[in-house]
Amino acid sequence: MNNKIRYLLKSLSKVADKQRLGCPSCASHASTVVSRKYIFTALRRCNHCKLLFRTPTTTSAENASFYQEAYSQGFTTDAPDDVQLEKLTSSNFAGSDKDYTNYIKCLQAFGAKPGDRLLDFGCSWGYGSWQLQKHGFKVTAFEISKPRCRYAREKLNVNAFDKLSDLPNEKFDVFFSSHVLEHVPSVSDIFKLAREKLTENGVFVAYTPNGSAAFQRRQPDSWKRLWGMVHPNFLDDEFYRNAFPTALLASDPYDFDQLENAWEKQEITHLSLEGRELLAAFRIQ
């Protein structure tokens, strides 16, 4: 049985459970249906925190089980063999799907610099953490998948942990996540973790699929494909503006000079949100 059929059957079994209609981030049961897919699933907007989320929702236990056993996204999750890894690291991942050059340029635009302590939340098998380390960041990483976390530690020498409780008791200058928040059981829990782990002037930087209306208008079919089984959360500008009014929001392709100028002014700046990827950067107070 493939994952899509398994997903549909599980969704059908949960349709009558009203607990599976509540917002996974703030627990509010007041929401509005925004879109539907496969009859049984819906994308809802929480009336309280404004998060777009898929229903029926997934429990934390189901989420952990899925990412340990069933989740597969090609190069993102399937670690390379030793020969492939040697080719990737010798070129610093240049030209690959996991080249972090643009992410590092974004971090530089936000004032991050070599020597800063960075928590890479959701590092998969370590390709990004390795590149961030090469740039000079002092990286600590978290990855819920034990096999991928172990690969990051053993093959790429990343200081990675598969349990949040095992993370070092220290503060970080940057809380970084690349395409992770769309997967987590509770986005608000991640914000809480970031508050606990960041220094007073620390920066939160996250990349996710773009749920914004601007991207929906530009590519409606792509927008609809970006939420569902694998992406139960669909973050957009309305959600971020509600949670962090002064957040810097942008989408790819990124204009690094524009990002740096907007960050330095620390003003609400409305950059283009028509791209497939959403960038959010802010200081969590």
Long-range contacts (C-beta under 8 A, 24 or more apart in sequence): 3-70, 3-229, 4-229, 7-228, 7-229, 8-38, 8-40, 10-56, 11-38, 11-40, 11-41, 11-56, 12-40, 14-56, 15-40, 15-56, 17-56, 20-55, 20-56, 20-57, 21-55, 21-56, 21-57, 22-57, 23-48, 23-49, 23-51, 23-53, 24-51, 24-53, 24-57, 24-58, 24-185, 24-186, 24-187, 24-232, 24-233, 25-49, 25-51, 25-53, 25-186, 25-187, 25-188, 25-189, 25-233, 26-51, 26-188, 35-224, 35-227, 37-224, 37-227, 37-228, 41-228, 43-227, 43-234, 45-238, 49-188, 49-239, 49-242, 49-243, 50-238, 50-239, 50-241, 50-242, 50-243, 51-187, 51-233, 51-235, 51-239, 52-211, 52-227, 52-233, 52-234, 52-235, 52-236, 52-239, 53-232, 53-233, 53-234, 54-227, 54-228, 54-229, 54-231, 54-232, 54-233, 54-234, 57-232, 58-185, 58-232, 59-185, 60-185, 60-186, 63-183, 63-184, 63-185, 64-144, 67-144, 67-145, 67-183, 68-144, 68-145, 68-146, 71-145, 71-230, 73-230, 76-124, 76-179, 77-124, 77-125, 77-145, 77-148, 79-125, 79-148, 79-151, 79-155, 82-155, 85-155, 85-156, 88-127, 89-130, 89-156, 92-131, 92-134, 93-127, 93-131, 98-127, 98-128, 99-131, 100-127, 100-128, 100-131, 100-132, 102-252, 102-254, 103-128, 103-178, 103-207, 104-131, 104-132, 104-135, 105-254, 105-256, 106-205, 106-254, 106-256, 106-259, 106-279, 106-281, 107-174, 107-176, 107-205, 108-256, 108-260, 109-256, 109-257, 109-259, 109-260, 109-263, 110-203, 110-205, 110-248, 110-259, 110-260, 110-263, 110-281, 111-203, 111-263, 112-137, 112-173, 112-174, 112-203, 116-173, 116-174, 117-170, 117-171, 117-172, 117-173, 117-174, 118-172, 118-173, 118-174, 118-175, 118-176, 119-167, 119-172, 119-174, 119-175, 119-176, 119-197, 120-176, 120-177, 121-175, 121-176, 121-177, 121-180, 121-190, 121-193, 122-177, 122-178, 122-179, 122-180, 122-183, 123-148, 123-149, 123-152, 123-158, 123-160, 124-148, 124-152, 125-151, 125-152, 125-155, 125-156, 126-151, 126-152, 126-153, 126-155, 126-156, 126-158, 126-160, 127-156, 128-178, 129-156, 129-158, 129-160, 130-156, 130-157, 130-158, 132-176, 133-157, 133-158, 137-174, 140-167, 140-168, 140-170, 140-172, 142-167, 164-193, 167-197, 171-197, 171-198, 171-199, 171-202, 172-197, 172-198, 172-199, 172-202, 173-198, 173-199, 173-201, 173-202, 173-203, 174-198, 174-202, 174-203, 174-205, 175-202, 175-203, 175-204, 175-205, 175-284, 176-205, 176-206, 177-205, 177-206, 177-207, 178-206, 178-207, 179-207, 179-208, 179-209, 180-206, 180-208, 181-206, 181-208, 181-233, 181-235, 182-208, 182-209, 182-231, 182-232, 182-233, 182-234, 182-235, 183-230, 183-231, 183-232, 183-233, 184-233, 187-233, 187-235, 191-243, 191-284, 194-284, 195-284, 198-284, 201-283, 202-283, 202-284, 203-281, 203-282, 203-283, 204-280, 204-281, 204-282, 204-283, 204-284, 205-279, 205-280, 205-281, 206-235, 206-279, 206-280, 206-281, 207-277, 207-278, 207-279, 208-233, 208-235, 208-277, 208-278, 208-280, 209-234, 209-235, 209-276, 209-277, 209-278, 210-236, 210-251, 210-273, 210-275, 210-276, 210-277, 210-278, 211-235, 211-236, 211-239, 211-278, 212-236, 212-237, 212-238, 212-251, 212-273, 212-278, 213-237, 213-238, 214-251, 214-272, 214-273, 214-274, 215-251, 215-273, 215-274, 215-275, 215-276, 215-278, 217-274, 218-274, 219-276, 222-276, 226-276, 235-278, 235-280, 236-278, 237-273, 237-278, 240-280, 240-282, 244-280, 244-282, 244-284, 246-282, 247-280, 247-281, 247-282, 248-279, 248-280, 248-281, 248-282, 249-273, 249-278, 249-279, 249-280, 250-278, 250-279, 251-275, 251-276, 251-277, 251-278, 251-279, 252-276, 252-277, 252-279, 254-279
